Amino acid sequence: MPETAAPTPDSLATPLSQAAAVPLPDADALAGRFPLTRSPRPASDDERAQVLSDLHFGSVFTDHMVHTRWTRGEGWSGHQVMPYGDLALSPAAAVLHYGQEVFEGIKAYRHADGSVWTFRPRYNAARLKVSARRLALPELAEEDVVASLVDLVRADEAWVPSGEGESLYLRPFMFASEAFLGVHAADVVDYYVIASPSGAYFTHGLTPISIWVTQDYHRAGRGGTGFAKTGGNYASSLLPQQEAAAKGCDQVCFLDDVTQTNLEELGGMNVMVVDADGTVRTPRLTGTILEGGTRSAIIRLLTDAGRRVVEETISLDGLVQDIRSGKVTEVFACGTAAVVVPLGRLMGRDFDVAITGSEVTREIHDRLTGIQYGRLEDPYGWMYRLV
Ligand SMILES: *Cc1c(COP(=O)(O)O)cnc(C)c1O
């Protein structure tokens, strides 16, 4: 029973996309909110060059990190950029027991003229607030979140790579550090940002991935934390991800937990479907789906390019039929880390279908990365200069 498609994509007017559209002060005006204490032992130029010449994802980190702490009563204090290093944490820290944590993922891109930019930072800052609220964590003001990125990237600018498709991946996160085993919203919370130079997700063009649609597990449920970017959602996706790998698939896709028939998203990426008539469809935001900034930007780009974009219920059965009949020509996943990934194969308990198209996927990839890397004009004011 697909619901009627809305004429205008809802995502053009969600609270997150509206928050993201509020202009930010220039980075120069935000800089300095997190004063820098320089690392006594930064990587040497040679060590850094070595790392930057062979980039992967998420395994090496820059010389510094952001930290600030919140306590109930005092609020946030002690904003700083400090040397990167291990944390001293009480074994009783609440996050280790009850998972009270939220995070973000955003990239810094080096443009050809050497300047460094990020993509819609207020979107991520606003989403961190939304996530924090759901996890009963304190909110950090959007401008402070953006300022934390400015100050960290300015301290570690030399770590922003300049190769094709490379970036400095920024990971803001906030967690309950209070040493207390009672179950309550913590009275002490820490916010950090770490940065990791990252290689291109694709080195030889857009390579399609295979998907296992799990009919046994869900990553989120109604009234739960699916719309929040929190570690627990990822924890719940790991076993099904292992199951997907055992079936020979790259990634797992989840269905809704109520009807167990409708497509939701991958463990860390949203999903879009391209019809033969050019319409692009994506599951509506039901509360169990994470509202991706990439999803939101793609909806805007496609809509403005004159394409019909609809957010609707997409049933797995219908999708498999439509792929078989040729009514659906492309399926892709999207998120900050990979930008867009074509899905080449969809497998589940009783189906296994191949998807061969990737024309629209490629078009979106080129347009979005073109804007992010400064090769194409940015008519939306999405890019924010950090350095
Ligand atoms: C982060 C994330 C996405 C993608 O969000 P972007 O803002 O596009 O990076 C999608 N789904 C889940 C579950 C996520 O955690």
Ligand as a Chemical Component Dictionary entry (heavy atoms), coordinates in Angstrom:
data_LIG
# 
_chem_comp.id                   LIG 
_chem_comp.type                 NON-POLYMER 
_chem_comp.pdbx_formal_charge   0 
_chem_comp.three_letter_code    LIG 
# 
loop_
_chem_comp_atom.comp_id 
_chem_comp_atom.atom_id 
_chem_comp_atom.alt_atom_id 
_chem_comp_atom.type_symbol 
_chem_comp_atom.charge 
_chem_comp_atom.model_Cartn_x 
_chem_comp_atom.model_Cartn_y 
_chem_comp_atom.model_Cartn_z 
_chem_comp_atom.pdbx_ordinal 
LIG C1 C1 C 0 25.187 9.393  9.416  1  
LIG C2 C2 C 0 24.135 8.490  8.895  2  
LIG C3 C3 C 0 23.587 8.647  7.609  3  
LIG C4 C4 C 0 24.084 9.660  6.613  4  
LIG O1 O1 O 0 24.046 10.966 7.068  5  
LIG P1 P1 P 0 24.903 12.080 6.332  6  
LIG O2 O2 O 0 24.556 13.331 7.043  7  
LIG O3 O3 O 0 24.479 12.087 4.915  8  
LIG O4 O4 O 0 26.335 11.690 6.477  9  
LIG C5 C5 C 0 22.556 7.809  7.244  10 
LIG N1 N1 N 0 22.101 6.843  8.067  11 
LIG C6 C6 C 0 22.615 6.658  9.291  12 
LIG C7 C7 C 0 22.067 5.584  10.146 13 
LIG C8 C8 C 0 23.648 7.485  9.753  14 
LIG O5 O5 O 0 24.154 7.268  10.963 15 
# 
loop_
_chem_comp_bond.comp_id 
_chem_comp_bond.atom_id_1 
_chem_comp_bond.atom_id_2 
_chem_comp_bond.value_order 
_chem_comp_bond.pdbx_ordinal 
LIG C1 C2 SING 1  
LIG C2 C3 SING 2  
LIG C2 C8 DOUB 3  
LIG C3 C4 SING 4  
LIG C3 C5 DOUB 5  
LIG C4 O1 SING 6  
LIG O1 P1 SING 7  
LIG P1 O2 DOUB 8  
LIG P1 O3 SING 9  
LIG P1 O4 SING 10 
LIG C5 N1 SING 11 
LIG N1 C6 DOUB 12 
LIG C6 C7 SING 13 
LIG C6 C8 SING 14 
LIG C8 O5 SING 15 
# 
